[in-house]
Amino acid sequence: MCGIVGLHLKNPGLQPRLGELLSQMLEAMTTRGPDSAGIAVYADRDPAPATQGQELRYSLRSDETIDWDLLAKRIAAETGRDLRVEPLGSDSAVFVSPAAETSFLAAVRRAAPRVTVPGFGRSMVVVKDVGTPAAICARYGIPSWAGYQGIGHTRMATESAVTTAHSHPFAPAADLALVHNGSFSNYATVRGRLARQGIRCDTDNDSEVAARLVAARMAEGADLADGLRTVLKEMDGFFTLLVTTRTQFAVIRDSFACKPAVIAETPDYVAMASEYHALAGLPGITGARVFEPMPEEIHVWTR
């Protein structure tokens, strides 16, 4: 049992409150999973100067004490591109770099093999940790974060260890994030097939396999809905998935819809949670259209 929440804002006036609202929603799901938690937040960023090219934001995490400024200098030397450091805490930071994705990630592996990259993209920042949602949100100051979209997950481990790496969201491609409530029975088989295609998982979490499968399909040119249809076709189990890209917010349930999900939509936002009480504090919720997705329905909202 795990808890999922997500908020896709249509009204720009609510963007300063995204972190506050998302934190409240996630804390309401604590009883569904006190082991670990995580959040992916999307925000419009100031464009990079024309001389720098497109910048990507890399969320970095370490279980050891890290001198982030020193690591940034080493990575800049490796990639030949300057970068900015935005510390989130002693164990986490965001590096903003115009270096190519493959070049940057390879430089991190060489310079700091024990540092992980939970997510990256033009708009997305990912934070995840072991502990309760309230403690994690407070530790990283999530309630003060602004943005236009976010998803969160609080975990009760069933298929793998309780570690930061095994917690959600899983973000295997730029600005793509997935959170999952449920379990997949054939994830090892699918993971093996992906590995033979050169796509490897960082953990033994079944949810990461679904995220990698969606990312692989989208890398082939499929849209997000088609990526989710591939999960329905190829992965067996009981699941509710909430998946986001830089512009989209999508929900899908398995063929039996046995894992809970409720959606509320108003002119100001689309919100999703595993249980309604996580939505009850949202502004305007009493006037929202509230419904439960049907089995195998794919709901996608686009910014």
Secondary structure as GFF3:
##gff-version 3
##sequence-region A 1 303
A	DSSP	beta_strand	3	9	.	.	.	ID=ss1
A	DSSP	three_ten_helix	12	17	.	.	.	ID=ss2
A	DSSP	alpha_helix	18	27	.	.	.	ID=ss3
A	DSSP	three_ten_helix	30	32	.	.	.	ID=ss4
A	DSSP	beta_strand	36	42	.	.	.	ID=ss5
A	DSSP	beta_strand	56	61	.	.	.	ID=ss6
A	DSSP	alpha_helix	68	79	.	.	.	ID=ss7
A	DSSP	beta_strand	84	89	.	.	.	ID=ss8
A	DSSP	beta_strand	92	97	.	.	.	ID=ss9
A	DSSP	alpha_helix	101	111	.	.	.	ID=ss10
A	DSSP	beta_strand	116	121	.	.	.	ID=ss11
A	DSSP	beta_strand	124	130	.	.	.	ID=ss12
A	DSSP	alpha_helix	133	140	.	.	.	ID=ss13
A	DSSP	three_ten_helix	142	144	.	.	.	ID=ss14
A	DSSP	beta_strand	149	155	.	.	.	ID=ss15
A	DSSP	beta_strand	170	173	.	.	.	ID=ss16
A	DSSP	beta_strand	176	184	.	.	.	ID=ss17
A	DSSP	alpha_helix	187	196	.	.	.	ID=ss18
A	DSSP	alpha_helix	206	219	.	.	.	ID=ss19
A	DSSP	alpha_helix	224	234	.	.	.	ID=ss20
A	DSSP	beta_strand	237	244	.	.	.	ID=ss21
A	DSSP	beta_strand	248	253	.	.	.	ID=ss22
A	DSSP	beta_strand	262	265	.	.	.	ID=ss23
A	DSSP	beta_strand	269	273	.	.	.	ID=ss24
A	DSSP	three_ten_helix	276	278	.	.	.	ID=ss25
A	DSSP	three_ten_helix	285	287	.	.	.	ID=ss26
A	DSSP	beta_strand	289	291	.	.	.	ID=ss27
A	DSSP	beta_strand	298	302	.	.	.	ID=ss28
###
